Amino acid sequence: MRQLALALSQSPEPSLDNFVAGPNSELIERLRKTASGAGGEAIVYLWGEPGSGRTHLLRATVAAARDAVYARADADFAALGATLIAVDDVGQLDDARQIALFNLINRARDSGGTVLAAGTEPPARLALRDDLRSRLGWGLVYRLHAPDDADKARYLREEAGRRGLDLPDEVVDYLLARLPRDLRSLAAIVDLLDRHSLERGRAVTLPLVRDALRDEPGGI
């Protein structure tokens, strides 16, 4: 859908406050401590399936920290320098970057910094060098559980409430049944509905939702 794609490109920046914690409350508190410098761990590793919010949390933790940097798997690790370094998709690292990440973790341990890493598998199942798998399992390892429907519905209502919008139950059910349900998409949908509601001076109803999300005549 063209409108949803536009909304995704303009969705709010990731933060620890706009993440659907669900069963991940302990992890969110750990990331708050890590961002504040009070974590006390050289390595924190989180893993979960695509769409579970790994990238959101890495970027959100970096945004909340004073001296931090986010890096994807194709970054120049040798050039990274910060107290907190967040490395995404570690399962995709090439041989040279695996060595570089191994060295970053050792440097963090010696200097009091932290490497926050994420992947789709627990450390023992990653297709990486044995020594790097061992390093990633040294510290705290969290599995990121996807929020359930009740968590997502609550998130939609809370995000809408921050914008002064009221989402009727039928609108929430419609959105969860028909549209992408990853966390970034949920935030983008609320942003899109907010803009359409303001532009038209109308409350958020099913007709407005269908209009906002329509890609072509005939709707979705």
C-alpha atoms as one frame of an Amber mdcrd trajectory, in Angstrom:
protein
   0.000   0.000   0.000   1.455   3.313  -1.024   0.154   5.257   1.972   1.416
   2.680   4.469   4.836   2.615   2.809   4.963   6.414   3.145   3.927   6.209
   6.780   6.621   3.628   7.492   9.245   5.983   6.101   7.971   8.727   8.409
   7.185   6.652  11.513   8.425   7.829  14.935  12.042   7.187  15.857  12.491
   3.995  17.914  12.521   4.519  21.665  12.297   2.287  24.711   9.010   4.009
  25.550   7.268   3.268  22.261   8.140  -0.436  22.246   5.446  -3.000  23.067
   7.111  -4.624  26.062   4.650  -7.490  26.525   6.589 -10.399  28.032   9.887
  -8.551  27.538   9.647  -6.179  30.517  12.831  -7.518  32.148  14.763  -6.956
  28.915  13.483  -3.387  28.568  14.623  -2.562  32.106  18.023  -4.078  31.361
  18.344  -1.942  28.241  17.445   1.188  30.209  20.265   0.389  32.630  22.616
  -0.356  29.743  21.794   2.989  28.114  22.430   4.827  31.394  25.814   3.140
  31.823  24.675   1.221  34.886  24.343  -2.150  33.197  27.672  -3.553  34.328
  27.899  -6.096  31.497  30.470  -6.155  28.701  28.108  -8.055  26.411  24.313
  -8.188  26.208  22.853 -10.361  23.466  19.221 -10.494  22.402  17.666 -12.729
  19.819  14.295 -13.242  18.228  12.507 -13.911  14.989  12.252 -11.255  12.257
   9.659  -8.642  13.213  10.093  -9.180  16.955  11.686  -5.751  17.407  15.424
  -6.452  17.631  16.470  -3.500  15.486  13.986  -1.205  17.235  15.504  -2.034
  20.619  19.100  -1.639  19.483  18.392   1.749  17.931  16.281   2.808  20.910
  19.023   1.925  23.392  21.602   3.829  21.363  19.269   6.842  21.199  18.860
   6.780  24.989  22.602   6.539  25.688  25.104   9.383  25.921  27.978   7.774
  23.983  26.716   5.051  21.679  26.687   3.911  18.071  24.511   1.498  16.083
  26.071  -0.711  13.405  24.670  -3.152  10.895  26.475  -6.316   9.871  28.206
  -4.567   6.956  29.671  -1.720   9.042  33.357  -0.890   9.360  33.797  -2.228
  12.881  37.399  -1.078  13.085  36.175   2.536  12.916  33.636   2.175  15.718
  34.408   3.931  18.966  31.883   4.461  21.755  31.113   3.334  25.281  28.086
   1.430  23.978  28.238  -0.290  20.579  25.094  -1.967  19.227  25.656  -4.540
  16.484  22.673  -5.878  14.546  22.267  -9.176  12.663  25.483 -10.735  13.939
  24.624 -13.971  12.151  25.399 -12.199   8.866  28.938 -11.118   9.763  31.704
 -12.075   7.350  34.963 -13.551   8.617  36.762 -10.218   9.019  33.869  -8.626
  10.909  33.558 -11.660  13.180  37.138 -11.081  14.265  36.434  -7.363  14.653
  33.376  -8.037  16.852  35.395 -10.476  18.960  37.941  -7.713  19.524  35.224
  -5.153  20.309  33.832  -7.402  23.041  37.279  -7.881  24.560  37.871  -4.126
  24.430  34.528  -3.468  26.113  35.404  -5.905  28.872  38.742  -4.188  29.488
  37.425  -0.623  29.282  34.093  -0.944  31.068  32.051  -0.477  27.891  29.236
  -2.615  26.515  28.550  -4.404  23.250  24.829  -4.865  22.660  24.376  -7.469
  19.938  21.367  -9.047  18.273  20.587 -11.951  15.982  17.895 -14.411  14.994
  19.342 -17.348  16.961  20.824 -17.916  20.427  24.642 -17.750  20.505  25.168
 -21.519  20.403  23.196 -21.837  17.141  24.836 -18.971  15.242  26.978 -19.894
  12.221  29.985 -18.004  13.595  33.504 -18.692  14.821  33.587 -20.790  17.992
  35.403 -18.097  19.959  32.866 -15.424  18.963  29.909 -17.662  19.840  31.527
 -18.170  23.223  32.000 -14.419  23.733  28.393 -13.667  22.791  27.232 -16.170
  25.401  29.453 -14.701  28.125  27.100 -12.026  29.331  23.336 -11.661  29.479
  21.324 -13.427  26.781  17.658 -12.575  26.257  15.117 -14.130  23.962  12.842
 -11.448  22.518   9.248 -12.688  22.553   6.820 -11.214  20.060   3.874  -9.425
  21.700   0.504 -11.151  21.562  -2.699  -9.673  20.159  -3.699  -8.150  23.498
  -0.321  -6.366  23.754  -0.620  -5.059  20.203  -4.170  -3.835  20.767  -3.050
  -2.066  23.941  -0.163  -0.478  22.072  -2.435   0.806  19.301  -4.760   2.401
  21.841  -1.924   3.931  23.877  -0.202   5.390  20.818  -3.501   6.767  19.581
  -4.232   8.200  23.032  -0.950  10.127  22.992  -2.250  11.867  19.866  -5.689
  12.538  21.302  -7.318   9.814  19.218  -9.848   7.240  20.331  -9.732   3.889
  18.530 -13.003   1.970  18.746 -12.734  -1.788  19.266 -13.926  -2.433  15.710
 -11.065  -0.298  14.329  -8.453  -2.102  16.433  -9.807  -5.505  15.374  -9.854
  -4.412  11.724  -6.241  -3.243  11.819  -4.919  -6.355  13.543  -6.800  -8.675
  11.201  -5.828  -7.104   7.881  -2.552  -5.182   8.116   1.111  -5.824   8.961
   1.482  -6.476  12.682   5.151  -5.861  13.373   5.828  -3.053  15.832   7.122
  -0.535  13.300   4.036  -0.985  11.153   1.708  -0.491  14.119   3.354   2.834
  14.935   3.184   3.880  11.291  -0.518   2.997  11.058  -1.361   5.139  14.079
   0.635   8.018  12.605  -1.176   7.634   9.288  -4.619   7.620  10.935  -3.690
  10.671  13.003  -2.813  12.641   9.865  -5.978  11.613   8.030  -8.138  12.422
  11.055  -6.599  15.899  11.351  -6.801  16.635   7.636 -10.467  15.668   7.441
 -11.568  16.843  10.890 -13.125  13.433  11.512 -12.946  10.868  14.277 -11.229
   7.569  13.534 -13.932   5.254  12.246 -13.865   2.249   9.937 -14.728   4.390
   6.891 -11.823   6.732   7.659  -9.472   3.782   8.169 -10.456   2.249   4.843
  -9.987   5.595   3.134  -6.560   6.127   4.722  -5.292   2.701   3.736  -6.837
   2.479   0.288  -4.276   1.817  -2.401  -6.643   1.915  -5.328 -10.410   2.054
  -5.951 -11.997  -0.963  -4.318 -10.049  -0.660  -1.080  -8.342  -3.457   0.798
